[in-house]
Amino acid sequence: MNMKINVVNGEARCPDAPSTQEIIARDKVGAPDWVCSESYQFLGNEDISTERYIDSAYAKRELGTLWKTTWQFACREEHIPAVGDYYVYDLAHYSFIVTRVSKNEIRAYYNACLHRGTKLRASGTEGCANEFRCPFHGWSWNIDGTNKNVTCDWDFPHVDRKELCLPQARVETLGGFVFVNMDDNAPSLADYIGPEAMAHISKWKLEDRYIVAHVSKVIPANWKLTMEAFMEAYHVIETHPQVAPSNGDANSQYDTYGDHVNRFISTLGVVSPHLKGRISEQDILDQFTVGDSSVLAGADRKLKQGETARQRMADMMRNMFEQATNADLSGVSDSELLDCFSYTVFPNTFLFPGISLPMVYRFRPVKGDHRKCLYEVLFLRPVPKDGTRPEPASEICLEEHQSFTEAEGMDLGFGAILDQDTENLLLEQEGLEASAKKGLTLGNYQEIRIRHFELMVDKYVNG
Amino acid sequence: MAESGDTPNPTKGTEGNIPLVKAFTRFCELALLPEGSKKAKKINDAMVLVCHTKGQLFAVSNVCSHQEKFLHVGRVRNCKITCPLHGAQFDLATGKATCLPGTKPIPTYEVRVVDGWIEVCV
């Protein structure tokens, strides 16, 4: 029987396979509400225009609209724990000094001297300052943004130094993340994210994690195209065949929340529906890998009669992650320990609140080149039980030709997966430019995150 | 602020027929420079900064190569020090400038611990 017949748009699901919720419901340690809910909505099935990926004029419009009016993850609070600590956040030609001005206040100053415009801090840098002093003529500003010095101020009688404060973008924090927004009229961050997704994020306590590794690499594709490579598990069977034996890919769950957040849940420790009947439970366990597989070293990988690979992995990881990270995971469900939870916060951040794949992704367009973007992967581990917060890891900047496996702190198996993801992208960018077809055709369910994302891009860019 | 240096403590060696002298100078007692701290001192006319971070001791010039200001009030993180004035950053192990506005390296010095004292070769 052809499953497409008589099925309302968006209602079809992977046939003859358990749903994500059915898999999770069998776990020994049950999952919380935010895991057990579903929020799919059919959003149409029209093609997505290719202009947005290949037209430099479109990218220019994005800079004047989308990027100027959305909340963006600029840095983690742990980057700037002390007053005067700063982190320079750049987005194409935009640049901000994100700095802590008091214990509970963070500001984002437009990163330009009010004299002749020199950047007060170089792009991509961080440190601690007593003042923000221009290296050109020495005009300087206090940490609170008020003017401290105008060299030879006798020559500037027309400048009112009381008015000469550094202009600011808006700043809000959530889960240890510092967000900035250039739009004074934008909704609050909580309203932007929406109540349902805010309820999820508040449960994760991501403020109690720290950056254990931070890797970045320029990808030869448009930022949206690159993000979309990570929005579905539909590609797993072709792009990552090595993980399909232990990944519920075609039966992953997809949800949207309001305008700016969507997610998938992709179960691990279960066989792909594509390989049903060809893989044993022992095979699943043998091929299981996680983003931080060092914690699994030396584990007993022989299943007992009747035991499932998924349950063994959950039990094993609970013990071994606790030891490896010196963290208390006793209240964490099997699903949170094992599964891949991928949330997108529009426009450019992915949050993965799970324990085995504890990443944050950020994607930013490269200044002056709509065919390139900067992709960053940050791994967040729970802060040790004694509360001592390690220094956040420095960013490792890979060259375009380098493999993710070359980055210090990157698990080799996971680095190879990221290589596979990104190796498709130049071909896709060039293919879209070469194509006679002017639109992308999307699956109704498995690619709903891409449609949800692009609908919002349209809304910001075209009004 | 920087302090004046102690008497050099030379260690002699030879390379071919050319005599080499590695002059280590007592910097301060190790106990006075716990993990996470740093101290600056003048040794043989050189402004030396010793940082104790990530379980290691690093000795570098205390003078930023960008606009010649002192580095000792700068933040140390992940074995790099950042000049507080304009944000130039240097790798403590190699002295290499790792970001603008710094482009030139700062000198680094050999450092060791003898009898509970930090010694620096300048």
Interface residues (C-beta under 8 A of the other chain):
Chain A: G84 D85 R121 A122 S123 G124 T125 E126 G127 C128 A129 N130 E131 R133 P135 E391 A393 S394
Chain B: H66 Q67 V73 G74 R75 R77 N78 K80 T82 C83 P84 L85 H86 G87 Q89 C99 L100 P101
